[in-house]
Amino acid sequence: MNGYKLFRRDRQGRRGSGVALYVKECFDCLELDDGDNRVECLWVRIRGKANKADIMVGVCYRPAKQDEEADEILYKQLGEVSQSLVLFLVGNFNLPDICWKYNTAERKQSRRFLECVEDNFLTQLVREPARASAPLDLLLANRGLVGDVMVGSHHSGYEMIEFLILGEVRRGVSRTATLDFRRAEFGPFRSLIDRVPWEVVLRGKAVQEGWKLFKKEILKAQEQAVPMCQKMSQWGRRLAWLNRELWLELRKKRRVYGLWKKGQATQEDYKDVVRLSTEKISWPKPN
């Protein structure tokens, strides 16, 4: 395709299978290669422009008969890439027994997949099937930046899933100054402290007065030996829609899920919490 870069991961030992991703050439991209071909998963990091954050896009195909060992490799990859990046993962996971309305499943492997989704704070956004009675093709995201998810036009017997990425997450920009100890010169710092005649300075001083003098000399040495830098936030600004009420609701949902898995809460308890949190959370739509 003209104007696009192609990233692909072919299935080993079989022709015509695998996953692929096209990205516009105007974006600076980097494919992450973990060197493990036991799972059909492709990860591409799209670098943000100026002070915009990078975005990780994953494409995955999980065969219906994939074993638990291969599943765990996929979950490990997913956990690593979702730690500090905006993440979008699309693909066919072949888990038809999952009920996404209540986040429940019948099979062990499907329940393990739900655990991974919960552990990485992902949300599944496809609500209607693209080709079967239950959604097999999924869209998972860890931030509220997706809008207008539609199962629409047909292509080669399948219905395409279309969605919009509403905007990029801005990297944390702060005017707050902080000490940069990574560039500190501790040799000169120790020398400055050693030059102070502590016995003379502290002689006859009360505890509080002595502490003030000690602190004053430490800060003077620190000012000369430790440079300043701007404080940067790892996550950037908190999303506008994620207020304290919603944050507490999501935390409650996660806690009740853990109790249900341990047998300390019923499935109905968990379904009630899911229903309430779903009603309170409305994903933003573009104007």
N, C-alpha and C positions, 0 to 999 in steps of 0.2 A: 504494500500500500504506500503510495507516494505521500511523503510528508510525515511518515511514522517510523519509529524504530520498532523492530520485532524482537521480543524476548521469548524463548521457547525452551521447554524441557520435554524431550521425547521419552516415551516409555521404552525401557530397556527390553530387548528381545522381541519386539513387535513393531511392525510398521504401521504408520498411520494413527498412532495414539499418542496422547500426551496433553500438555497444557501450553497455552501461549498468551502473550499479552502485547498489545500494540500501544505505544505511547507517542504522543506528538513530539516531533523533533525539537521543538522549541524548549522542551523541558530537559534539564540535566538529570540523567538517571544513572543508577548503579544497581546491577543485579547482585544479589547476595547468594553466594554459592556455598552451601554447607558440606558439599562433597558426598552427601548421602542420597542415593538414587532409589531407596526402598519406598519412598513416598513420592507421588506425583504432585509436587507443590513448587511453585515459582514465586520468589519474593523479589520485588523491585522497589528500590528506594528512590523517590522523586524528590530532588533537592528543592527546598524553598528558595524563593528569590528575596533579596534584601534581608529584612528581618522576619521573614516568614519561616515557619517550622517545616521540616521535612515531612513527607507523607509516605507511609509504607503501604504498598498495594500487593496483595497476594492472590494467586489463582491456584485452585486446588481441585483435583479429582480424586475422590476416595472410592475405590472399587467396593462393590457390595460385599465381597468375600474377603476384604482386607483383615488381616489378623490383628490381635491386640498389640503385638510388638510394634508393628508398623504404625498403629494408631498412636502409641506413646511417643514415637519419633516425631510425628506431626504435632502432637500437643507440646512437646518440648520446644520445637521451632516456634510455634505460636506464642508460647510464653516468653521466649527471648525477644521476639520482634515487637511485642506489645508493651514492653516495659516502659518505654519513654517516647514512643512515636504515635502519631495519629495513624490508625490502622484501618484499612478496608480489605476484607477477605471475601472473595466470591468463588463459587464453584459448586460442583455436584458432590454431595457427601453421602448419598445413598443411605439415608436413615429415615425411612418412611414412617416408623412407629413413634416418632417424636411429636408430641402435641405442643406446639409453640405458644398456644394460648395460655397454657398452664405450666409450661416448662416441665413436662413429665414424659416418661418413655417406658416401654415394656422391656426392651432388651438391655442386657448389661452394657454392651458397647455403646448403645445410644445414651444410657444414663451417664457413662463416663464422658461422653462428648459434652453433655449438658454441664457436667462438673467443670470441664475445661473452659467452656463459655462463661460460666459464673466466675471462675477463678481469675479470669483475665478481663472481667468487667465488659464483656462484649454483649451487643444487642443484635438479635436476628430480626431483619427488617422486611423479609418477604412474607406476606401474609396469605398469598394464594398460590396454588401449584402452577408450575409452568408446563407440566406435561403429564402429571399423574394425579392420583387422589390426594396425595400429601406432598408438601414442598420438599423436593430433593435438591433443587438449586437454591442456594442460600446466599444472603448478603449479610455479613457480620461487620460491625463497626464498634469502635471503643469510644467515640465521641459523637455528640449530637450534630453532625455536620452533613447529614443525608436528608434529602427531601424528594418528594414526588417519586417514590418507588412504584413502578408500574410494570405489570406483566402484560406485554402487548403484542407487537407484530410477529408473525410467523417467519421462521427461517429454517429450512431443511427439516421440517417436521417438528420443530421446537418453537416455543414462544420465547421471545427475547425479554430479558429483564432490564429495564432502563431506570436510571436514577441520576440525581444531580448531587454533586458535591457543592454545598452551599458556600463554602469559603475556606480559606486556609487559616489555620491557627497561628496567631501571632506569637512569636517567641517573646519570652518575658523581657521587657525593657524597663529598667529601673534606674532612677537617678540617685538611689541610695548608695552611698560610699561605704565600703567595708575593707577590712585589712586583708591584704593578699599575702598570706604566710608562705605560699609557694615560692615567692620571689624575695622573701625576707633574707637579710644578711645577718645571720645569728652570731658570726664572729665579732663584728663591730658592736652588736648589741651587748654581748657579754663584756667586751672591753669597756663600754660606757658604764655598765653597772659596777664593774670592778674599780673604776676610778672614784666612786663615791666613798668618802670616809664614813662608813656606816656607824662606827662606834662613836664618833664625834657628833654626827647628825642626830642620832637617836638617844644620846646620853641625857638622862634626866627627863625624858619625854614620857607622858602618859600613853597608854595603849592606843587610844583613838588618835591622838596627835601624832604618834609615831607612825601609825598606819597611813595617815594622810601624807606625811613626808615621804614614806616609802613608795606609795602609789604615784606621787608626783614625779619622782626620779624614774620610775619604771615607764611612765607615759612619755617622758622626755626622750628616753632611749628608744622607745618604740616608734616615736615620730620620726627619728632619724634613720632607723634601720629597717622598718617595715613599710613598704609602699602601700598605697591605697588603690582600690579598683572599684568598678561599678558592680553592684550586687545583681546577679542574674537569676531569674526563676527558672527551674527546670521545666515546669509545665506551662509557663506563661499565664495570662489572665484566666481566671476561672470563667467557664462558660456562663453566659448571661442567664440561660434557662435553669442552671443548676443552683437553685437557692437552697437554703438550709433545710427546708421542709422536704424537698425532693431527695436531698442527700441522705437525710435520716430515713426516709421511706426505702431507698435502695439498700441502705445498710440493714434495715429490719428484714427486708426480703432475703438478703444473703444469710442473715443469722437464722431465720426460720428454715431456710433450705438446709443449713447444716444440722439443725435439730431433727428435721425430717429424715435425713440420711442416717442419723444415729438412732432412729426409732423413738425419739423423745417428742415428736410432734406428728400429727396425722397428715395424710396427703391433702385432706380437705382444708386443714389449717394453712398449708402452703399455698393452695389454690386461691384461698381468700386473700392472702397477702399479695399474690401476683396480680389478682384482679384489681385490688385497690391501688397498687402502684402503677399499673397500666393506665388506669383512669386518670391519675394525677399527672402523668407524664405525657405531654403532647410534643412531638418532635416539630421543630420550627419549619415553616414552609416559606419558600421564596415569594416575594411580592410579585 
